Amino acid sequence: MTKLECSAKNCVHYAEGCCCKSSITVDGAHARCADDTCCASFSENTGGVFKNLFKTPESKLDVVCDADSCRYNEDHCCCAGKIDIRGEDACDCGETCCGTFEPGYRRKK
């Protein structure tokens, strides 16, 4: 499990700098930099008031990673100790990114 910090406050899964999902997916199959990635699990909160009524923020969760060129990608799982999802004013997943992305060779188990 990876420690996650998230700034995508407009996401329905966001709570207190964390995510209320048990796992997320980071897209970016052809990424060369962090801006070429995104949190595919992002879903804009359009309801507001009931945002996380029955959900608990998760500070550690599983991260499926499709950014093949990231040095932390190990067989499509993020092996970074900490991941930073950025997108404070995001309205869709394309406006988010994985701030932890670092170009490098994909590691295989």
FIFI-549964 format. One record per residue: z, y, x of N, C-alpha, C, O, CB in turn. Coordinates in pm, whole numbers. Glycine has a CB too. Example, Ala and Ser with C-alpha at 12.3 -4.5 7.8 and 13.67 -1.06 7.14 Angstrom:
<recs>
[rec [780,-569,1319],[780,-450,1230],[780,-330,1320],[846,-332,1424],[905,-447,1131]] [rec [708,-225,1285],[714,-106,1367],[787,3,1290],[804,114,1341],[572,-60,1408]] 
</recs>
This chain:
<recs>
[rec [0,-119,84],[0,0,0],[0,124,88],[59,128,196],[121,0,-95]] [rec [-67,224,38],[-83,349,110],[-4,459,41],[-1,467,-82],[-233,388,119]] [rec [61,544,120],[131,660,64],[25,762,25],[-61,797,106],[236,721,167]] [rec [32,808,-98],[-69,900,-148],[-8,1035,-183],[95,1044,-249],[-138,841,-270]] [rec [-74,1139,-137],[-43,1275,-180],[-168,1327,-247],[-278,1313,-193],[3,1368,-60]] [rec [-153,1388,-364],[-268,1432,-441],[-248,1576,-486],[-139,1615,-529],[-291,1340,-563]] [rec [-355,1656,-475],[-347,1794,-522],[-441,1818,-641],[-461,1933,-680],[-382,1890,-408]] [rec [-498,1711,-698],[-591,1724,-811],[-511,1742,-940],[-500,1650,-1021],[-683,1599,-822]] [rec [-456,1861,-958],[-366,1890,-1070],[-432,1879,-1206],[-363,1864,-1307],[-310,2027,-1054]] [rec [-564,1887,-1212],[-635,1878,-1340],[-664,1734,-1380],[-726,1710,-1484],[-765,1956,-1333]] [rec [-622,1638,-1301],[-647,1497,-1331],[-540,1444,-1427],[-422,1476,-1414],[-649,1412,-1201]] [rec [-583,1364,-1523],[-492,1307,-1621],[-389,1215,-1555],[-283,1189,-1612],[-570,1231,-1728]] [rec [-418,1165,-1435],[-328,1074,-1365],[-231,1146,-1271],[-144,1082,-1212],[-408,973,-1287]] [rec [-245,1277,-1257],[-165,1355,-1163],[-24,1382,-1217],[-5,1411,-1335],[-234,1488,-1134]] [rec [75,1371,-1129],[212,1409,-1162],[289,1433,-1033],[301,1343,-949],[283,1300,-1248]] [rec [341,1552,-1017],[432,1583,-906],[374,1550,-769],[446,1500,-682],[561,1509,-925]] [rec [246,1577,-747],[183,1553,-617],[149,1407,-593],[111,1369,-483],[272,1601,-509]] [rec [163,1325,-696],[135,1182,-686],[34,1142,-793],[-15,1226,-868],[265,1098,-700]] [rec [4,1014,-798],[-88,958,-896],[-11,859,-982],[76,789,-932],[-210,891,-828]] [rec [-43,853,-1111],[25,761,-1201],[-49,629,-1218],[-10,546,-1300],[43,826,-1336]] [rec [-155,610,-1143],[-226,481,-1145],[-166,391,-1038],[-106,439,-942],[-380,501,-1123]] [rec [-183,262,-1053],[-132,169,-952],[-232,153,-838],[-197,105,-730],[-102,32,-1015]] [rec [-358,194,-862],[-460,191,-757],[-567,294,-789],[-587,331,-905],[-522,50,-743]] [rec [-635,341,-686],[-746,435,-703],[-864,384,-621],[-850,297,-535],[-706,580,-661]] [rec [-981,442,-648],[-1100,411,-571],[-1153,539,-510],[-1168,641,-578],[-1209,343,-658]] [rec [-1182,534,-380],[-1244,646,-310],[-1391,609,-288],[-1422,507,-226],[-1172,676,-173]] [rec [-1481,692,-340],[-1625,672,-321],[-1672,751,-201],[-1609,848,-158],[-1704,714,-447]] [rec [-1784,708,-147],[-1844,778,-33],[-1917,682,58],[-1898,684,179],[-1737,852,45]] [rec [-2002,598,-1],[-2071,494,74],[-2149,549,193],[-2161,481,295],[-2164,419,-17]] [rec [-2201,670,182],[-2280,728,291],[-2212,850,351],[-2278,938,408],[-2420,766,241]] [rec [-2080,856,339],[-2004,973,384],[-2012,993,535],[-2007,898,613],[-1858,960,342]] [rec [-2024,1119,573],[-2020,1157,714],[-1901,1250,742],[-1861,1271,857],[-2152,1227,755]] [rec [-1845,1304,632],[-1728,1391,643],[-1648,1379,514],[-1694,1318,417],[-1770,1540,671]] [rec [-1529,1435,512],[-1441,1425,395],[-1507,1477,268],[-1486,1420,160],[-1312,1503,421]] [rec [-1585,1583,278],[-1649,1640,159],[-1754,1547,97],[-1798,1571,-15],[-1714,1772,195]] [rec [-1794,1443,169],[-1889,1345,116],[-1818,1233,40],[-1883,1140,-7],[-1972,1287,230]] [rec [-1685,1241,29],[-1607,1140,-43],[-1556,1201,-174],[-1562,1322,-193],[-1489,1088,44]] [rec [-1505,1116,-262],[-1442,1166,-384],[-1349,1060,-440],[-1363,942,-408],[-1548,1207,-489]] [rec [-1256,1101,-522],[-1168,1008,-591],[-1239,967,-720],[-1243,1042,-817],[-1027,1072,-621]] [rec [-1294,845,-719],[-1368,796,-835],[-1275,770,-954],[-1322,753,-1066],[-1443,668,-799]] [rec [-1146,768,-930],[-1049,744,-1037],[-1009,873,-1109],[-934,869,-1207],[-926,677,-980]] [rec [-1058,987,-1061],[-1028,1116,-1122],[-1081,1119,-1264],[-1194,1077,-1291],[-1087,1231,-1040]] [rec [-999,1170,-1354],[-1038,1191,-1493],[-975,1321,-1539],[-852,1335,-1539],[-995,1070,-1586]] [rec [-1058,1417,-1577],[-1006,1549,-1612],[-911,1542,-1731],[-939,1475,-1831],[-1120,1645,-1642]] [rec [-800,1611,-1718],[-703,1621,-1827],[-750,1731,-1921],[-747,1849,-1886],[-559,1651,-1773]] [rec [-793,1693,-2038],[-838,1793,-2135],[-737,1811,-2247],[-748,1905,-2326],[-972,1753,-2193]] [rec [-637,1721,-2256],[-538,1728,-2362],[-416,1809,-2327],[-354,1870,-2415],[-497,1592,-2400]] [rec [-380,1811,-2200],[-268,1891,-2155],[-131,1835,-2184],[-69,1775,-2096],[-276,2022,-2214]] [rec [-82,1852,-2303],[58,1827,-2334],[102,1682,-2315],[216,1659,-2274],[84,1867,-2473]] [rec [19,1584,-2342],[57,1444,-2332],[13,1380,-2201],[7,1258,-2190],[0,1367,-2448]] [rec [-18,1461,-2105],[-77,1419,-1978],[-16,1293,-1917],[-89,1196,-1897],[-64,1529,-1881]] [rec [111,1291,-1888],[173,1175,-1824],[298,1132,-1899],[398,1094,-1837],[207,1207,-1678]] [rec [294,1139,-2029],[409,1113,-2112],[472,976,-2085],[595,964,-2080],[370,1124,-2256]] [rec [390,872,-2068],[443,737,-2050],[412,680,-1913],[417,558,-1894],[389,646,-2157]] [rec [379,764,-1818],[340,717,-1686],[439,762,-1581],[504,866,-1594],[201,766,-1650]] [rec [451,681,-1475],[541,713,-1366],[460,745,-1241],[371,668,-1205],[640,596,-1340]] [rec [488,857,-1175],[417,888,-1052],[439,779,-947],[551,731,-927],[462,1025,-996]] [rec [331,740,-881],[336,639,-775],[312,710,-642],[208,774,-624],[230,526,-799]] [rec [405,698,-550],[384,759,-419],[312,663,-325],[255,706,-225],[517,803,-359]] [rec [316,534,-355],[244,434,-276],[161,349,-370],[210,301,-472],[342,345,-193]] [rec [34,331,-336],[-54,254,-421],[-169,193,-341],[-191,227,-225],[-109,340,-533]] [rec [-241,103,-405],[-357,42,-342],[-475,137,-353],[-498,197,-457],[-390,-95,-407]] [rec [-550,149,-242],[-666,236,-240],[-788,153,-203],[-801,105,-91],[-646,354,-140]] [rec [-878,138,-300],[-1006,73,-275],[-1095,180,-213],[-1109,289,-269],[-1070,12,-407]] [rec [-1155,149,-99],[-1234,249,-28],[-1379,203,-12],[-1406,100,48],[-1173,279,109]] [rec [-1470,283,-66],[-1613,254,-52],[-1677,343,54],[-1799,343,69],[-1684,272,-185]] [rec [-1596,419,128],[-1647,502,237],[-1659,413,361],[-1569,410,446],[-1553,626,265]] [rec [-1771,343,370],[-1791,243,475],[-1775,299,617],[-1736,226,708],[-1927,184,462]] [rec [-1804,425,636],[-1800,482,770],[-1664,539,809],[-1650,597,916],[-1904,589,783]] [rec [-1563,523,724],[-1429,574,757],[-1356,475,847],[-1362,354,825],[-1348,600,628]] [rec [-1289,528,946],[-1217,441,1039],[-1100,367,974],[-1051,269,1029],[-1165,522,1156]] [rec [-1054,414,857],[-942,350,787],[-987,245,685],[-904,180,621],[-857,456,718]] [rec [-1118,229,670],[-1171,132,575],[-1167,-6,638],[-1232,-32,739],[-1316,170,532]] [rec [-1091,-93,577],[-1081,-231,624],[-1120,-323,509],[-1038,-351,420],[-937,-264,676]] [rec [-1245,-369,510],[-1298,-452,401],[-1275,-389,264],[-1226,-454,172],[-1234,-590,405]] [rec [-1310,-264,253],[-1302,-185,129],[-1159,-159,82],[-1136,-131,-36],[-1376,-256,20]] [rec [-1063,-166,172],[-925,-127,145],[-886,-21,246],[-918,-33,364],[-827,-249,150]] [rec [-817,82,201],[-770,185,293],[-648,133,368],[-552,87,307],[-736,317,217]] [rec [-653,142,500],[-540,96,580],[-466,213,645],[-383,192,733],[-586,-2,687]] [rec [-497,336,601],[-424,453,653],[-281,448,599],[-258,403,487],[-495,587,613]] [rec [-188,494,677],[-49,498,632],[-28,600,522],[61,585,439],[42,530,748]] [rec [-112,705,521],[-101,812,423],[-241,861,389],[-326,873,477],[-11,930,476]] [rec [-264,888,263],[-393,942,220],[-370,1070,142],[-273,1083,67],[-471,838,133]] [rec [-461,1165,161],[-450,1296,99],[-573,1318,11],[-683,1340,62],[-437,1409,206]] [rec [-556,1312,-120],[-665,1341,-213],[-659,1489,-245],[-558,1540,-294],[-655,1253,-343]] [rec [-770,1557,-218],[-778,1702,-241],[-865,1733,-361],[-958,1658,-393],[-833,1773,-116]] [rec [-835,1842,-427],[-914,1885,-542],[-831,1963,-642],[-833,1933,-761],[-976,1765,-611]] [rec [-760,2062,-594],[-666,2136,-677],[-727,2191,-805],[-663,2188,-910],[-607,2249,-598]] [rec [-850,2242,-798],[-914,2300,-917],[-1026,2211,-971],[-1111,2259,-1045],[-969,2438,-884]] [rec [-1026,2084,-935],[-1135,1993,-973],[-1143,1974,-1124],[-1042,1967,-1194],[-1115,1858,-906]] [rec [-1266,1966,-1172],[-1292,1936,-1313],[-1365,1803,-1327],[-1376,1749,-1437],[-1373,2049,-1379]] [rec [-1416,1750,-1217],[-1476,1617,-1217],[-1455,1555,-1079],[-1414,1624,-985],[-1629,1624,-1253]] [rec [-1482,1427,-1068],[-1451,1356,-944],[-1527,1410,-824],[-1477,1403,-712],[-1481,1208,-959]] [rec [-1645,1465,-845],[-1725,1521,-735],[-1660,1642,-669],[-1701,1682,-560],[-1860,1558,-785]] [rec [-1561,1699,-734],[-1491,1815,-678],[-1362,1775,-607],[-1281,1860,-570],[-1460,1916,-789]] [rec [-1343,1644,-590],[-1229,1593,-514],[-1280,1535,-383],[-1401,1515,-367],[-1150,1485,-596]] [rec [-1191,1510,-289],[-1230,1442,-166],[-1109,1376,-103],[-994,1409,-134],[-1295,1541,-67]] [rec [-1137,1283,-16],[-1032,1218,61],[-1014,1296,190],[-1096,1286,281],[-1065,1068,89]] [rec [-907,1371,198],[-880,1452,316],[-841,1370,437],[-832,1424,548],[-772,1550,286]] [rec [-818,1242,420],[-780,1154,529],[-902,1092,597],[-891,1035,705],[-688,1045,478]] [rec [-1019,1103,533],[-1142,1045,588],[-1163,1087,733],[-1156,1205,767],[-1262,1087,503]] [rec [-1190,988,817],[-1228,1012,957],[-1344,921,990],[-1335,799,973],[-1108,987,1054]] [rec [-1455,979,1037],[-1568,893,1072],[-1528,796,1183],[-1454,832,1274],[-1689,978,1116]] [rec [-1577,679,1173],[-1549,578,1274],[-1608,446,1232],[-1675,436,1129],[-1399,564,1299]] [rec [-1584,346,1308],[-1638,214,1276],[-1552,145,1173],[-1430,147,1179],[-1649,128,1401]] [rec [-1619,85,1078],[-1550,9,975],[-1490,-115,1037],[-1556,-187,1112],[-1645,-29,860]] [rec [-1365,-139,1005],[-1295,-255,1060],[-1302,-371,961],[-1294,-350,840],[-1148,-220,1093]] [rec [-1316,-487,1012],[-1317,-607,929],[-1194,-689,961],[-1150,-695,1076],[-1446,-689,951]] [rec [-1140,-753,858],[-1021,-837,876],[-1059,-963,948],[-974,-1048,973],[-955,-870,742]] 
</recs>
